[in-house]
């Protein structure tokens, strides 16, 4: 048995009955949807067409949301339905990043993830999903695709169907008859502009701002209509600048006229900060280890500083991770109820084990116990490297964000750890003084900066297979983040310290270079975390 959906766009009239039925059946909060009807207009006046596309969870055979969920809050049932358990969810939003179809949301009432679950409670008692029952045109067909006698199985055998984003390899089980790429492909249309059918882009529901008054008079209604008319007139007047796609129905270019509000940046400054502090925690161990294997004598003072810095920034890493959760009270579920395919779980255990090993190393150093130190160092360096790079694999599991699928991301994060570790020891040397082994810091930093520049060039110039990834590159190099990238990442974070290290020589110039490097890393991580999330998924 394998359940699926067919949306017959030949019949859909865009009545939103499915949206309303779903909200009623599941008591879905205002402002979020498990299913909704996206509307796109295309054609050239007077030969125009409005396309209605029902958007919801695709109940994928290879569901990336299930794979990335660290606590098994999302799971695939034996009948193919992808269901969720909000009693386990920690609100990490990983599933929202992994879903290429923007099907998940955070429930504002309990701060846990939710989505269409095929009305599993109805299916279990032999009933159809609420949206299927209420559709007046029988445009939504549900059933067992493996049973040749069902309507959905027969339609799949007879009709040409489309799925959304087949290139993602998720094997979605939501099919569209007469599906149109203008509606199914997010990049085919720009975000909705202001107007009667797109007011939801400003907030929750139509006329959201006016609705906040809770009641209307006749004058209120007249003023509201005047506001709408003014919006339309203003859009026409600025068609050449701010909103060129608003009257695209006259030019033939497809445009959205009804859509859900953009969820915005899901992983904010806390994630950027955690990647930064994690780089320092790993790098603070990697650099003394590098000196030891090169044959330098590293004093007990340096080792204790190394352990102390690693543990402090590791604690900050854990703090930022917990702060980013919408249910921080459940953060221990990652360790106590792990789903081992998730790199969030692997990362959580990496942080824990690395912290334990560094603590043991610090204790042995403090009590001058040298037995087993070599073995301990080699085991710890393995976890230090894992600590530095595991986020790259977590981002790779976020299949909704194409730019994060870069094969150079592990190198990007490892190099940042080396840069951060070197920079932190250059600054720390002002406190406990210079030691012989620190002669490697300058050369290590120069090599790391060169490799980092090479990595940045590679990440931004390699052939990106999707429009989304290409758009992110343009956003970084020419668009929204261009000033921050060129000034913060390239000039302050790489060019200035590289030049200072090569042509300067004083201790204070080295400290200045180290500070620039740390600034460049945090700016780079902010851009790399935020920019891909600016691309709409639906």
PAGU-17380 format. One line per field, with one value per residue (C-alpha): residue in one letter; z, x, y. Coordinates in Angstrom, 1 decimal, padded with zeros to 4 digits. Each point is the difference from the previous one (the first is absolute). Layout:
N
pake = (A,...);
c3 = (Z,...);
c1 = (X,...);
c2 = (Y,...);
***
This chain:
538
pake = (X,X,X,X,X,X,X,X,X,X,X,X,X,X,X,X,X,X,X,X,X,X,X,X,X,X,X,X,X,X,X,X,X,X,X,X,X,X,X,X,X,X,X,X,X,X,X,X,X,X,X,X,X,X,X,X,X,X,X,X,X,X,X,X,X,X,X,X,X,X,X,X,X,X,X,X,X,X,X,X,X,X,X,X,X,X,X,X,X,X,X,X,X,X,X,X,X,X,X,X,X,X,X,X,X,X,X,X,X,X,X,X,X,X,X,X,X,X,X,X,X,X,X,X,X,X,X,X,X,X,X,X,X,X,X,X,X,X,X,X,X,X,X,X,X,X,X,X,X,X,X,X,X,X,X,X,X,X,X,X,X,X,X,X,X,X,X,X,X,X,X,X,X,X,X,X,X,X,X,X,X,X,X,X,X,X,X,X,X,X,X,X,X,X,X,X,X,X,X,X,X,X,X,X,X,X,X,X,X,X,X,X,X,X,X,X,X,X,X,X,X,X,X,X,X,X,X,X,X,X,X,X,X,X,X,X,X,X,X,X,X,X,X,X,X,X,X,X,X,X,X,X,X,X,X,X,X,X,X,X,X,X,X,X,X,X,X,X,X,X,X,X,X,X,X,X,X,X,X,X,X,X,X,X,X,X,X,X,X,X,X,X,X,X,X,X,X,X,X,X,X,X,X,X,X,X,X,X,X,X,X,X,X,X,X,X,X,X,X,X,X,X,X,X,X,X,X,X,X,X,X,X,X,X,X,X,X,X,X,X,X,X,X,X,X,X,X,X,X,X,X,X,X,X,X,X,X,X,X,X,X,X,X,X,X,X,X,X,X,X,X,X,X,X,X,X,X,X,X,X,X,X,X,X,X,X,X,X,X,X,X,X,X,X,X,X,X,X,X,X,X,X,X,X,X,X,X,X,X,X,X,X,X,X,X,X,X,X,X,X,X,X,X,X,X,X,X,X,X,X,X,X,X,X,X,X,X,X,X,X,X,X,X,X,X,X,X,X,X,X,X,X,X,X,X,X,X,X,X,X,X,X,X,X,X,X,X,X,X,X,X,X,X,X,X,X,X,X,X,X,X,X,X,X,X,X,X,X,X,X,X,X,X,X,X,X,X,X,X,X,X,X,X,X,X,X,X,X,X,X,X,X,X,X,X,X,X,X,X,X,X,X,X,X,X,X,X,X,X,X,X,X,X,X,X,X,X,X);
c3 = (000.0,-000.9,000.3,-002.3,-001.4,-003.4,-000.6,-003.2,-001.2,-002.8,002.7,002.8,000.2,002.8,002.5,003.0,001.4,000.6,001.9,002.2,000.6,001.0,002.5,001.5,000.2,001.7,001.8,-002.0,001.5,-001.9,-002.1,-001.0,-002.3,-000.5,-003.5,-002.0,-003.6,-001.9,-002.8,-003.0,-003.0,-003.4,-003.6,-001.9,000.3,-001.0,-000.3,003.6,002.4,003.8,001.3,003.3,001.7,003.3,002.0,002.9,001.3,-002.8,002.3,-001.7,-000.2,000.9,002.3,000.9,002.9,001.6,-000.6,001.6,002.9,003.1,002.3,-002.3,000.3,-003.7,-001.2,-003.0,000.7,-001.6,-002.3,-001.3,001.9,001.5,003.5,002.9,003.8,001.5,003.5,-001.2,-002.1,001.3,-002.4,-001.7,-003.4,-001.8,-001.7,-001.4,-001.5,-001.4,-001.6,-003.6,-000.1,002.9,001.5,003.7,002.4,003.7,001.8,001.9,002.7,001.1,-001.8,-001.7,-003.7,-001.8,-003.5,-002.0,001.4,-002.5,002.7,001.4,002.7,-002.6,-002.2,002.9,000.3,-003.7,-000.9,-002.6,000.9,000.8,-003.1,-002.2,001.5,-000.2,-003.5,-002.1,-003.3,001.0,-000.9,002.8,-000.3,002.8,000.5,-000.2,-003.1,000.2,-000.3,-003.7,000.8,001.6,-001.9,000.7,-001.3,-003.2,-000.6,000.5,-002.7,-002.5,000.5,-000.4,003.4,001.4,003.3,001.6,000.0,-001.3,-000.1,003.8,000.0,002.7,-002.1,001.0,000.1,-000.9,-003.7,-002.2,-003.0,-002.4,002.3,-001.2,000.7,000.4,003.3,001.0,-000.4,002.6,-002.1,-002.9,001.7,002.3,003.4,000.1,000.0,001.7,-001.2,000.7,-000.4,001.5,003.2,002.0,-000.9,002.5,002.9,001.1,-002.1,-002.4,001.2,003.0,001.4,-000.2,001.5,003.2,000.8,000.6,-001.3,-002.9,-000.8,-003.4,000.0,000.8,-003.0,-002.3,001.3,-000.5,-003.6,-000.6,001.4,-002.3,-003.0,001.0,000.2,-003.5,-001.4,001.8,-001.4,-003.5,000.5,001.2,-002.4,-001.5,003.4,003.2,-001.3,-003.8,000.2,001.3,-003.5,-001.6,-001.0,-002.7,-001.2,000.1,002.9,002.7,003.4,003.4,001.2,003.1,002.2,003.6,001.9,-000.2,003.1,-000.2,001.5,002.2,001.3,001.1,001.8,002.6,-002.7,-001.5,003.5,000.8,-003.2,001.0,003.6,-001.1,-002.4,002.9,002.3,-002.6,-001.1,003.5,000.3,-003.6,000.0,003.1,-001.3,-003.3,001.9,002.0,-003.1,-001.6,002.9,002.0,003.8,001.1,003.6,002.6,000.0,-003.7,000.3,002.9,-002.0,-003.0,002.2,001.7,-003.3,-001.6,002.9,000.4,-003.7,000.0,002.8,-002.1,-003.0,002.1,001.3,-003.5,-001.2,002.9,-000.5,-003.6,001.0,000.2,002.7,002.0,002.9,-002.1,-001.1,001.7,-002.4,-002.5,002.2,001.8,-003.0,-002.9,-003.7,-001.2,-003.6,001.0,000.0,002.8,002.2,-001.2,000.6,003.5,001.0,-001.7,002.2,003.1,-000.7,-001.0,003.1,002.2,-001.7,000.2,003.7,000.6,-001.8,002.1,003.2,-001.0,-000.9,003.3,002.1,-002.3,-001.0,-003.3,-000.2,-003.1,-001.1,-003.6,-000.5,001.6,-002.3,-003.2,001.1,000.9,-003.3,-001.9,002.0,-000.5,-003.8,000.3,002.1,-002.6,-003.0,001.1,-000.6,-003.7,-000.1,002.0,-002.6,-002.7,001.5,-000.4,-003.5,-000.3,000.0,-003.2,000.7,003.1,-002.1,-001.0,000.1,001.3,003.2,002.2,-001.1,000.5,003.7,000.7,-001.3,002.1,003.1,-000.8,-000.6,003.2,002.1,-001.3,000.5,003.6,001.0,-001.5,002.2,003.0,-000.2,001.2,003.3,000.7,-002.3,-003.1,-000.1,-002.5,-001.6,-000.9,-002.8,-002.1,000.5,-002.7,-002.7,001.0,-000.3,-003.4,-001.4,001.5,-001.5,-003.5,000.2,001.3,-003.0,-002.3,001.7,-000.3,-003.6,-000.6,001.9,-002.0,-003.5,-000.3,-002.3,002.1,-001.3,001.2,-000.4,003.8,000.5,-002.8,001.5,003.4,-001.7,-001.6,003.3,001.6,-002.7,-001.5,002.0,003.6,001.7,-002.5,002.1,003.1,-002.0,-001.9,003.0,002.9,-001.4,-002.8,001.1,003.8,000.5,-002.6,-002.0,002.9,002.3,-002.8,-001.0,003.6,000.7,-003.2,000.2,003.7,002.9,003.3,002.6,000.1,-003.8,000.5,002.6,-002.3,-002.8,002.4,001.0,-003.7,-000.7,002.8,-001.3,-003.5,001.2,001.8,-002.9,-002.4,002.1,000.3,-003.8,-000.7,002.5,-000.9,-003.7,-001.1,002.3,-002.0,-002.9,000.1,-000.1,-001.2);
c1 = (000.0,001.3,-002.2,000.4,-001.8,-001.0,-000.9,-002.1,000.6,-002.5,-002.7,001.4,-001.9,002.1,-002.8,002.3,-002.5,003.0,001.9,-003.1,-000.8,003.6,000.1,-003.3,000.9,003.4,-000.7,002.8,001.1,-000.6,002.9,001.2,-001.4,000.4,-001.5,-000.8,-000.7,002.6,-001.2,002.0,-001.1,001.6,-000.6,-000.4,-003.2,-002.6,001.2,000.8,-000.3,-000.1,001.7,-001.0,002.4,-000.6,003.2,000.6,002.3,001.0,000.3,003.3,001.2,003.5,-001.1,003.0,-002.0,000.0,003.7,001.0,-002.3,002.2,-002.7,-002.3,-002.7,-000.6,-000.3,-001.3,-002.9,-000.2,-002.7,002.3,-001.5,002.6,-001.4,001.3,000.0,000.0,000.7,003.6,000.7,002.7,-000.8,003.4,-001.5,002.3,-002.9,-001.1,003.4,000.1,-003.5,000.4,-003.8,-000.3,-002.6,000.8,-000.6,000.5,-003.3,-000.3,-002.1,002.6,003.2,000.3,000.2,-003.2,-001.2,-002.6,-000.1,-002.5,-002.7,001.5,-002.6,-002.7,001.8,000.4,-003.8,-000.6,-000.8,001.6,002.0,-002.1,001.1,-001.0,-003.5,-000.7,001.3,-003.1,001.7,001.7,003.3,001.8,000.3,001.5,000.5,002.2,002.3,000.9,-003.5,-000.9,-003.7,000.2,-000.7,003.4,001.7,-002.0,000.6,003.7,-000.1,-002.0,001.0,003.2,000.9,002.7,001.6,001.8,003.8,000.6,003.8,000.1,-000.4,-002.6,-002.5,-003.0,-003.4,-002.0,-000.7,-001.5,-002.2,000.4,002.6,001.7,003.6,-001.0,-001.7,002.0,003.5,000.6,002.5,-002.4,-001.7,001.0,-001.6,-003.4,-000.3,-002.7,-003.6,-003.4,001.0,003.5,-000.7,001.0,003.6,-000.1,-001.1,-002.7,-003.1,-001.5,000.1,002.0,000.7,-003.6,-001.2,002.0,-002.7,-002.3,-003.1,-001.0,-002.4,-001.1,002.6,002.7,-001.1,000.1,003.5,001.2,-001.2,001.7,003.2,-000.2,-000.7,002.9,002.3,-001.0,000.5,003.4,001.1,-000.8,001.9,003.2,-000.1,003.3,001.8,-001.3,-002.5,000.4,-001.9,-003.3,-001.5,001.7,-003.4,000.1,003.5,-000.4,002.4,-001.4,-000.5,-001.2,-003.3,-000.6,002.6,000.8,002.3,003.8,001.2,003.2,003.3,-000.6,003.6,001.0,003.0,000.1,001.0,002.6,001.4,000.0,002.0,002.5,000.5,000.2,002.8,001.9,-000.6,001.4,002.8,001.3,000.8,001.2,002.7,001.9,-000.4,001.6,002.9,000.4,000.1,002.5,002.4,-000.4,-000.1,-003.4,000.0,-002.6,-001.2,-000.8,-001.7,-002.2,-000.8,-000.9,-002.3,-001.5,-000.8,-001.4,-002.3,-001.2,-000.9,-001.4,-002.4,-000.9,-000.7,-002.4,-001.6,-000.6,-001.4,-002.5,-000.9,-000.9,-002.5,-003.7,-000.3,003.2,-001.5,000.3,003.6,001.1,-002.2,002.9,002.1,-002.6,-002.3,002.4,-000.8,003.4,-000.4,-000.1,003.2,-001.5,000.2,003.5,001.0,-001.5,002.0,003.1,-000.2,-000.6,002.9,002.4,-000.8,000.6,003.3,001.3,-001.0,002.0,003.0,-000.2,-000.2,003.0,002.0,-000.9,001.1,003.1,-001.1,001.5,-001.1,-002.2,000.2,001.1,-003.0,-002.3,001.2,-000.5,-003.5,-000.9,001.2,-002.4,-002.9,001.4,-000.1,-003.5,-001.0,001.4,-001.7,-003.2,-002.2,000.9,-001.7,-002.9,-000.5,000.3,-002.9,-002.0,-001.0,-002.3,003.1,001.9,003.0,000.8,000.5,003.5,002.6,002.6,-002.0,001.9,003.3,-001.5,-000.8,003.3,002.0,-002.0,000.8,003.7,-000.2,-002.1,002.4,003.1,-001.6,-001.1,003.5,001.5,-002.3,000.5,003.8,-000.4,-001.2,002.4,002.9,001.7,001.3,002.3,-002.8,-001.9,002.4,-002.3,-003.0,000.9,000.8,-003.1,-002.2,001.5,-000.6,-003.5,-000.9,001.2,-002.0,-003.0,000.1,000.3,-003.0,-002.1,000.8,-000.9,-003.3,-001.1,001.3,-000.7,-002.8,-003.2,-002.6,-003.1,-001.5,-000.3,003.8,000.9,-002.3,001.7,003.4,-001.3,-001.5,003.4,002.2,-002.3,-003.2,-001.2,003.1,002.6,001.3,000.3,001.7,002.6,000.8,-000.4,000.9,002.4,001.8,-000.2,000.0,002.6,001.8,001.0,001.3,001.8,001.7,000.8,001.5,002.1,001.3,-000.3,002.0,-001.0,-001.9,-002.8,-000.4,-000.4,-002.7,-001.7,000.0,-001.4,-002.9,-000.7,000.0,-002.6,-002.2,000.2,-001.0,-003.1,-001.1,000.6,-002.0,-002.9,-000.1,000.3,-002.7,-002.5,000.3,-001.3,-003.0,-001.1,-001.0,-003.7,-000.7,-003.6);
c2 = (000.0,003.5,003.0,003.0,003.1,001.2,003.6,000.3,003.5,-000.4,000.1,002.2,003.3,001.6,000.1,-000.6,-002.6,-002.4,002.7,000.7,-003.6,-000.8,002.9,-001.1,-003.7,000.6,003.3,001.6,003.3,003.3,001.0,-003.5,-002.6,-003.8,000.4,003.1,001.0,001.9,002.2,001.1,002.0,-000.4,001.0,003.2,002.1,-000.9,-003.7,-000.6,-002.9,-000.4,-003.1,-001.6,-002.3,-001.7,000.0,-002.4,-002.7,-002.4,-003.0,-000.9,-003.6,001.3,002.8,002.3,001.4,-003.5,-000.5,003.3,000.0,-000.7,-001.4,-002.1,002.6,-000.6,-003.6,-001.9,-002.5,-003.4,001.4,002.7,002.9,002.4,000.8,001.9,-000.2,003.5,-001.4,-000.8,003.1,002.4,002.8,-000.1,000.8,-002.4,-001.7,003.4,000.5,-003.6,000.1,001.3,000.7,002.3,-002.3,000.4,002.8,000.7,-000.1,003.4,-001.7,-002.6,001.0,-003.4,-001.0,-001.0,-000.8,-001.9,-003.6,-001.3,000.2,-003.3,-000.1,-000.1,-002.5,-002.4,-000.2,-000.4,003.6,002.3,003.1,003.1,001.9,-002.9,-000.2,003.8,000.7,000.9,-000.9,-003.3,001.6,-001.7,-003.8,-002.0,-003.8,-003.0,000.3,-003.7,-001.2,-000.2,000.4,003.4,003.2,001.5,-003.1,000.1,003.7,-000.4,-002.8,002.1,003.6,001.9,001.4,002.4,000.2,002.9,000.1,-003.5,000.8,-000.1,-003.8,-000.1,-002.0,002.1,-001.6,003.1,000.1,002.7,-000.5,002.9,001.5,003.2,000.9,003.6,-001.1,-003.1,001.6,002.7,001.9,000.3,002.9,002.8,000.5,001.5,003.7,002.1,-000.4,-001.5,-003.6,000.2,001.9,-003.1,000.8,002.8,-002.2,-002.4,-000.2,002.5,003.7,-001.1,003.5,001.1,-003.3,000.8,002.6,-003.0,001.8,002.2,002.9,001.0,002.7,-002.6,-002.1,003.1,000.9,-003.6,-000.1,003.4,-001.4,-003.0,002.3,002.2,-003.1,-001.0,003.5,000.4,-003.4,001.2,003.2,-001.8,-002.9,001.0,000.0,-001.6,-002.5,-000.7,-003.3,001.4,000.6,-002.9,-001.3,002.6,-000.9,-003.8,-000.7,-002.3,001.5,-001.2,001.5,-002.1,-001.7,-000.6,002.4,-000.7,-001.8,002.1,-001.0,-003.1,-000.4,003.4,001.6,-002.8,-002.6,002.4,000.6,-003.7,-000.8,002.7,-001.1,-003.6,000.9,001.6,-003.0,-002.4,002.3,000.7,-003.7,-000.6,002.7,-001.3,-003.6,001.1,001.5,-003.2,-002.3,002.4,-000.7,003.3,000.0,001.3,001.1,-001.0,003.6,-000.1,-003.3,001.2,003.2,-002.3,-002.1,003.0,001.9,-003.1,-000.7,003.6,000.3,-003.5,001.1,003.0,-002.2,-002.1,003.1,001.5,-003.4,-000.1,003.6,-000.7,-002.7,000.9,-002.6,000.4,-001.9,-003.2,000.4,-003.2,-001.9,000.3,-002.2,-002.1,-000.7,000.1,-000.7,-001.0,001.0,003.6,002.0,002.1,-003.1,-000.9,003.6,000.0,-003.2,001.4,003.2,-002.2,-002.4,002.7,002.0,-003.1,-000.8,003.6,000.0,-003.2,001.5,003.2,-002.0,-002.2,003.1,001.7,-003.0,-000.5,-003.6,-000.9,-003.6,-000.6,003.6,-000.8,-002.4,002.5,002.8,-002.1,-001.0,003.6,001.4,-002.3,001.4,003.5,-000.4,-001.4,002.9,002.4,-001.5,-001.9,003.1,-000.3,-003.4,001.3,002.8,-002.6,-001.8,003.2,-000.8,003.0,002.3,-000.7,002.2,-002.1,-003.0,001.2,-002.7,002.5,000.9,-002.5,001.6,003.4,-000.8,-001.8,002.9,002.4,-002.1,000.2,003.7,000.6,-002.2,001.8,003.4,-000.8,-001.1,003.2,002.0,-002.3,000.3,003.6,-001.4,-003.0,001.1,-001.4,-003.5,-001.7,-002.1,003.2,000.6,-002.2,002.3,002.5,-002.5,-002.1,003.1,001.0,-003.5,-000.1,003.4,-001.1,-003.2,001.9,002.4,-003.0,-001.6,003.2,000.3,-003.6,000.2,003.0,-000.9,-003.7,-001.0,000.1,-002.3,001.9,003.4,000.3,-000.5,002.4,002.6,-000.3,000.6,003.1,001.1,-000.4,001.5,002.7,000.3,000.2,-001.3,001.4,002.9,-002.2,-002.7,002.1,002.3,-002.4,-003.4,000.8,003.2,000.0,-003.8,-001.0,002.6,002.4,-002.8,-001.8,003.2,000.9,-003.4,000.0,003.5,000.9,-001.4,001.5,-001.9,002.6,-000.3,-003.8,000.6,002.4,-002.6,-002.6,002.3,000.7,-003.8,-000.6,002.9,-001.5,-003.5,001.2,002.2,-002.9,-002.4,002.5,000.3,-003.7,-000.9,002.8,000.5,-003.5,000.5,003.0,-002.2,-001.0,-003.7,000.1);
***
